[in-house]
Amino acid sequence: MNKRFNLPLCLPIEKITSEGLGTITLSFTIPSVLQTQPLPGQYFMIWNPGDDEIPISISNFDSNNSISFTICSEGETSNNLTKKNKSKLIGLRGPFGNGFDIVEKETAVLVAGGMGIAPLRYLIYYLLRRKNIKIILIYGAKVEKELFFKTELDNLSIEKHFCTDDGSIGYKGFPTEILDNLLKTTLEKKSTEIYACGPELMLKAILGVVKRYSLERFTQFSLADRYIRCGFGICGSCTLDDQGLTICHDGPVFRGDLLLNVKDFGLFGRKSDGSKFKL
Amino acid sequence: MIDLQIKVGDVKLRNPLILASGLLGSSYSSLNRAYENGFGAVTTKSIGVESRDGYPNPSIIYLEEIKSILNAVGVANPGYKVFTQELKEMNKDVQYVVSLFGSNPDEFVQMIEHIDEHIIVHSPSAYELNLSCPHAKKVGMAVGTDPEIINSIISCVKKSTRIPIWVKLTPNITNIISVAEAAISAGADALVAINTLKALMIDIYVKKPILSNIRGGLSGRSIKPIGIRTIFDLFEKYGLEIPLIGVGGVSKWQDVIEYFLAGANAVQIGSALNDYSSPKELTSKIIFVLENYLSDENVKIGELRGIAHE
């Protein structure tokens, strides 16, 4: 059962793990009596009392009901959250959004850019519980230091392809190039489902690649990096033009064939006042 | 086939369900979608002279136990000039109402003149003056509880546009008749009642109010009897003199009938969006049973208006 907490569930921070570059993972234990089973790709509104509340993807949820959120220090509220101490009360409202549609295909290709690894990390653990799925991770960042969870991922028995813009580690170039190459050479397209999360411009480029192989219907994109207010699809603050889809409720995960018809995708974001800006 | 068409003054709508302001109203695409999904008209989010970021979150909280919503969004909006561009993109078949807030007559006139000037082909069906938002400073309720200000705002606005002026009233007042009177005597074309009720919620572990703005407005099922009572009061006083649009807790077909019986010509729906899987499901479920009821009772929906007073 995937119960949603409509009011902030205020829990003490149980564990703080530094992931480098000011990025941290906050972990909480959700009382098992509350019976929630959030899906990879879903998110919570994380409330820092007295400050603000922001949407954060679930970066892990395990069988002990421990839930984790990985937060970088970029935004003001994110930055404040990274400075919290253990035991401090934080409100969790959610889970919200649709999450990834877990498809029973032979191969799952996960494409992550920068912090986009967070929801895909949970997806990896989720898929690892299903023995028959081969997992291939393509993970890129600007520089080596921005490849979060690198050591942890190195220890997992999945196929990994790292890349960096400057070539400081792995392939020098973008995740799209590796994906293109795999699709061109080894991947059996019929039995592949692709899951992507990262900066929207990267997602847009991925859509361009998968379209060339007619795989847009089988590629899922998480647009988690956008302004969200209510979380349950009624305020309209996160509307995507021009189909009127809400990121917070209809998404944040959308399939590529749908995104091909979304004007705003990869072009315009929306601010809290409702106005748009070029991405 | 039952005809659900209604009239609010001179404004004819295909059915009496209007999307309330503040929900799915920030962009042309969500308004178009809501209309396609079956609403009789859709209302934009309240727009002001300057852009506003609104309050930090939490600004909208769903209270499951009472199927209600507590919000203090703080009239976030991009400002009327930017929003006029959104209005240009509205589908031509969509009937829409532009909700506006301001602190004085000049601001309202400035916005309306600009929109009238730039949206010529597919004008709004009405302007709804939000004189009732309970959590925005110096606008909304702050002006909407003073009959004199209401009167001067509406008098000025009426001189500047031919588009009908609907006035959304606050329930956060001892005597709503005093502000309704001011609105009617200044020439309002319809009254919309009620806006949200001032409310507050505290988290008992953090021991602080949940909304960043501390106070907010309550909407949804819990306020329906207050909305019904207000429409009843207004109809009792004014009868057929002024069209009334009932808002507050409409989530089922029975609620629509109830508002009509109290005296409404139409209803607005907002928080109930959260009770259904989609806006489409909401409108089609309500409309389907409403049609059956009207067929069984052998009445037209408009004929139900104010019957509870007989």
Chai-1 contact restraints between the chains, C-beta under 6 A:
chainA,res_idxA,chainB,res_idxB,connection_type,confidence,min_distance_angstrom,max_distance_angstrom,comment,restraint_id
A,N6,B,Y62,contact,1.0,0.0,6.0,A-B,restraint_1
A,N6,B,E64,contact,1.0,0.0,6.0,A-B,restraint_2
A,C10,B,D203,contact,1.0,0.0,6.0,A-B,restraint_3
A,C10,B,Y205,contact,1.0,0.0,6.0,A-B,restraint_4
A,C10,B,V206,contact,1.0,0.0,6.0,A-B,restraint_5
A,W47,B,P58,contact,1.0,0.0,6.0,A-B,restraint_6
A,P49,B,V206,contact,1.0,0.0,6.0,A-B,restraint_7
A,P49,B,K208,contact,1.0,0.0,6.0,A-B,restraint_8
A,D52,B,P56,contact,1.0,0.0,6.0,A-B,restraint_9
A,D52,B,N57,contact,1.0,0.0,6.0,A-B,restraint_10
A,E53,B,N57,contact,1.0,0.0,6.0,A-B,restraint_11
A,E53,B,P58,contact,1.0,0.0,6.0,A-B,restraint_12
A,L89,B,Y205,contact,1.0,0.0,6.0,A-B,restraint_13
A,L89,B,V206,contact,1.0,0.0,6.0,A-B,restraint_14
A,C230,B,I60,contact,1.0,0.0,6.0,A-B,restraint_15
A,F232,B,N274,contact,1.0,0.0,6.0,A-B,restraint_16
A,I234,B,L23,contact,1.0,0.0,6.0,A-B,restraint_17
A,I234,B,L273,contact,1.0,0.0,6.0,A-B,restraint_18
A,I234,B,N274,contact,1.0,0.0,6.0,A-B,restraint_19
A,C235,B,I60,contact,1.0,0.0,6.0,A-B,restraint_20
A,G236,B,L24,contact,1.0,0.0,6.0,A-B,restraint_21
A,G236,B,G25,contact,1.0,0.0,6.0,A-B,restraint_22
A,G236,B,S26,contact,1.0,0.0,6.0,A-B,restraint_23
A,G236,B,S30,contact,1.0,0.0,6.0,A-B,restraint_24
A,S237,B,S26,contact,1.0,0.0,6.0,A-B,restraint_25
A,T239,B,S27,contact,1.0,0.0,6.0,A-B,restraint_26
A,T239,B,S30,contact,1.0,0.0,6.0,A-B,restraint_27
A,D241,B,S27,contact,1.0,0.0,6.0,A-B,restraint_28
A,D241,B,S29,contact,1.0,0.0,6.0,A-B,restraint_29
A,D242,B,S29,contact,1.0,0.0,6.0,A-B,restraint_30
A,G244,B,S29,contact,1.0,0.0,6.0,A-B,restraint_31
A,G244,B,S30,contact,1.0,0.0,6.0,A-B,restraint_32
A,G244,B,R33,contact,1.0,0.0,6.0,A-B,restraint_33
A,S272,B,D53,contact,1.0,0.0,6.0,A-B,restraint_34
A,S272,B,G54,contact,1.0,0.0,6.0,A-B,restraint_35
A,S272,B,A76,contact,1.0,0.0,6.0,A-B,restraint_36
A,D273,B,S51,contact,1.0,0.0,6.0,A-B,restraint_37
A,D273,B,R52,contact,1.0,0.0,6.0,A-B,restraint_38
A,D273,B,D53,contact,1.0,0.0,6.0,A-B,restraint_39
A,D273,B,A76,contact,1.0,0.0,6.0,A-B,restraint_40
A,D273,B,P78,contact,1.0,0.0,6.0,A-B,restraint_41
A,G274,B,S26,contact,1.0,0.0,6.0,A-B,restraint_42
A,G274,B,N77,contact,1.0,0.0,6.0,A-B,restraint_43
A,G274,B,P78,contact,1.0,0.0,6.0,A-B,restraint_44
A,S275,B,P78,contact,1.0,0.0,6.0,A-B,restraint_45
A,S275,B,V82,contact,1.0,0.0,6.0,A-B,restraint_46
